[in-house]
């Protein structure tokens, strides 16, 4: 999760986001709508070695782009690829 926060913070310098990326709350808002949260649930309780193996087995890629949220609205978020549009 820390990696995603750093990526958004670095990219946030060049991109125009709908929310500020200089704050923790702003960064987390891009992750909260993501399916990634449900998929990563429970991984924090595992050893690093076991977690790495499970994440590699998932074989998923995540990116920053436009997704459709539960309400049918488009928003910028980090989610599993393919995205509606990449940024």
Secondary structure, DSSP 8 states (H G I E B T S, - for coil): -HHHHHHHHHHTTTS--SS-SSSHHHHHHHHHTSTHHHHTTTGGGS-HHHHHHHHHHH---EEEEEEE-TTS-EEEEEEESS-SEE-
